[in-house]
Amino acid sequence: MTSAGGFNPTWQRHVAAYELAEPAFGPGLLLDLGCGVGHSFELLAPRETVGVDLDADALEGQERKTVVADMRDLPFDDDCFESVLSVHSIEHVPDPERVISEVSRVLVPGGTAVFVTPNRLTFGRPDEIIDPFHFIEFDSAQLRDLCLAGFEEVEIDGIFGSDRYMEIHDAERRKLDRLLGLDFLKLRRAVPVKARQKLYDLMLQRSRKLHDPRAESITSGDFRLEHQGLVRCLDVVATCRGPKP
């Protein structure tokens, strides 16, 4: 991914997740889980980070240690990381409880894990997963329950957008609603996943080519972390401590 054109707001939202999560971590080795192209790991400095992703092409060229692996079966010993960060990745597996178990296993007893994932109540539609690359989406209560299976303490916060970001976000939601309204019989659910993924990618590629000064002006500073009103947040953030054996 790049921050080109109309995709910049989404890019900056990912960058903000790294910036806002960073203060939760102590020193020591940090596992950047489902890191993709690794666009923001330098924000975690001076900690040493290890990037893990299933896509070898995404990891290529990153100036740090990277490992091609499934986040549900990590090739690391027990108790070897002080921290773990997962930004927009846990929604991409059908069995996220395995991710929680693996993260708990590789963390040292006093370690911290932070999971950032789109809020299902504000991403797409609350009653339907629109992104064909997502298996499961969470609200704040669901993410907390998931994480409590592997951690003694789970604190839930939310990432919120500025007024100018929300103008773009809400316009995209209205566009999505109009598009889905054309398929009132919900025949889209019968389309094979691979085909839906290809169509979704084509839509994103078109968005990246759009020249939109409003979108291009968005920065990571357009996002903030709050503890209240989580039903309206963009992303749910779970800060987890006390990994269970």
ABEGO torsion letter per residue (X at the ends): XBABEAAAAAAAAAAAAAAAAAAABBBEBBBBBGAEAGAAAAAAOABBBBBBBABAAAABGBBBBBBBBBAABBABBBGABABBBBBGAAAABABAAAAAAAAAAABBAABBBBBBBBBAAABEBAABBABAABABBBBAAAAAAAAAAABABBBBBBBBBBAAAAAAAAAAAAAAAAAAAABAAGAAAABBAAAAAAAAAAAAAAAAABBBAAAAABBAAABBBBABGAAABABBBBBBBGBBX
